[in-house]
Amino acid sequence: MPESILIIDDEEKLRKLLHRIIALEGFLVKEARDLRSARQLMEKDTPAVVLCDVKLPDGNGVDFTKEAKITYPGTEIILLTAYGNVPDGVQAMRNGAFDYIQKGDDNDKIIPLLHRALEKIRMSRKVDQLQEQISNRYSFSNIIGGSPAIRDVVALAQKVAATDATVLIQGETGTGKEVFAQSIHYAGLRATQNFVAVNCSAFSKELLESELFGHKAGAFTGAVKDKKGLFEEAHGGTLFMDELGEMPPELQSRLLRVLENGEFIKVGDTVTRKVDVRIIAATNRDLHQCMLDGIFRQDLFYRLSVFQLSIPPLRERMKDIPELCRHFVSVFARKTNKPVPSVSKSYMDALQQYQWPGNIRELKNVIERSVILENGPELTAATLFFPDGHAAGEGIQGTGTYELASVEKLHIRKVLEHTGGNKTETARLLGIGLTTLYRKIEEYGLH
């Protein structure tokens, strides 16, 4: 359907001329001689672009722009004036006008200007669609599980999402702390702004300081230019600080200053900068105990603990395993271009008998390996191997060492075939170190 253009002008000849020029480009054109009739037309059908005279019988186009952008933020407005002046032009742009041009100027400029306005509209629509997709992807409704343990945490997270409070998420490795952080962000007041994540255990003290706060050129060897830190990248949005319990004590005071005053100083700089960031922190450590042990600042702990969420480990929500299993089976079947297999009772029983020290992350990896290995229409326990070396297979639970080694050799060979011999990816899927994989390849002669 062609885009709709509305022309508002009390000069009929000019209005008709513009109508003819624009309609020849394939646009749907409507006319209004004053603001009253324009408002009536816009209520019935919102135009993509409005071409509006500045001086009209019942009002001023500059003032109308401000009003229209509030009611119809997706509509672009181009103002036309017989006598252009700088103050009006400045105010028009402040009020949200796309452009401000003088009447009688070359009418050939109108069409390119319309196309630029429409391109801006299309880009805005794409951004809105992507934002909606992202919000849907990280919606609380996508957190899988109906057990009371997880539903209670989701209910608390939904409440804090509507605020701007600092959140501390605690839970074992693999329980889904970042999933909750993303859901809180995208359900909150800052959903359209950046979500920036950093793992505090992945950097040395010096590198983490530079990552968080940025640095000035020359601050240290190799700092050849200024660098923005993650606090600046997250300005207006959310900074998710994972594994916060690993943050060196020297940086904890700097983080506290940001939390209390919204201020920080880049490495090698003397200028204090302001930042507006929501902090969501996560840790698998007991921060309260770390505080008592003197390795985590007391004032920082209480500042972070405005709102705490504790994510239950998978072993405390075993009733959720069937639903999680079906979800991951579907995901990895699509990923590997296989029909979605059903799940045998023996396979599901084995999943529910295991204690899952690696939680949902471990479950996800185990199911991914099973989907890769299974060639039939049903996942069976024969494809089920746990990262600790335990195998839960139908007909393979014998006591012979040779039998278990044979199963492991077959398993490694199949994963190697799936990855096309990529050792790094194979080690990841197997949940073992690269060195361990090379040793087993040598041991089993899988060259």
Buried (B, 14 or more C-beta within 10 A) or exposed (E): EEBBBBBBBBBEEBBEBBBEBBEEBEBBBBBBBBBEBBBEBBEEEBBBBBBBBBBBEEBBBBBBBBBBBEEBEEBBBBBBBEEBEEEBBEBBBEBBBBBBBEBEEEEEEBBEBBEBBBEEBEEEEEEEEEEEEBBEEBEBEEBBBEBEBBBEBBEBBBEBBEBEBBBBBBBBEBBBBBBBBBBBBBBBEBBEBBBBBBBBBEBEEBEBBBBBBBBBEEBEEEBEEBBEBBBBBBBEBBBBBBBBBBBBEEBBEBBBEBBEEBEBBBBBBEEEBEBEBBBBBBBBBEBBEBBEEEBBBEEBBEBBBBBBBBBBBBEBBBBBBEEBBBBBBEBBBEEEEBEBBEBBEBBBEBBEEBEBBBBBBBBBBBBBBBBBBBEEEEBBBBBBBBBEEEBBBBEBEEEEEEBBEEBBBBBBEBBBEBBEEEEEBBBBBBBBEEEEBEEBBEEBEEE
